[in-house]
Amino acid sequence: SQKIEQNSEALNIQEGKTATLTCNYTNYSPAYLQWYRQDPGRGPVFLLLIRENEKEKRKERLKVTFDTTLKQSLFHITASQPADSATYLCAPPSYNTDKLIFGTGTRLQVFP
Amino acid sequence: GAVVSQHPSRVICKSGTSVKIECRSLDFQATTMFWYRQFPKQSLMLMATSNEGSKATYEQGVEKDKFLINHASLTLSTLTVTSAHPEDSSFYICSAVPRGGEQYFGPGTRLTVT
């Protein structure tokens, strides 16, 4: 079955550094992949969508890569700020549908 | 744009009662809405897909008679948890999909069943 893996351990980095979060998927090849931010007690907020024919996508301080050979997406936040502290979710669609499969998310903590 | 609201944001009910949660797309029409459930420190789990004008499709293991979904219009879907029990206490989140677009999520509803 399709499986999404994100590092469940929290990522702690210092303000100003680049945060890199990893999403690995197995047993299929999604046509696209979405990244969301979720704050405690809130619904996810859409950040970026990257398609299989796109190697990289950027939005302000965010950058997402999609390596279909490695079956991996990397999510980068450059010049990180304490306000970036949240849980980041990777969500590709399920095989042949638009239903999203969510990873468990990686909690990012940016300290001053 | 692409704002999704949920009401209520928090609800506490007694065991055996029913609770209705509303999901609205405020500035776009959504032919499809999804309902998710999230337990503490866990991932979002899809419960059902709500399609305007037709019956919802439920994921495996989700009881359709317990979680009633009605997608009455292109901007409103409701989830009713019938005969709620403490194990139904969770964070319920809906999402709406503009035609051909990505999913936009509501702020979630915290349900506590006592």
Interface residues (C-beta under 8 A of the other chain):
Chain A: Q34 Y36 G41 R42 G43 P44 V45 F46 L49 L89 D98 K99 L100 F102 G103 T104 G105
Chain B: A2 V4 Q6 T32 F34 Q42 S43 L44 M45 L46 T49 F91 I93 S95 V97 E102 Q103 Y104 F105 G106 P107 G108 R110
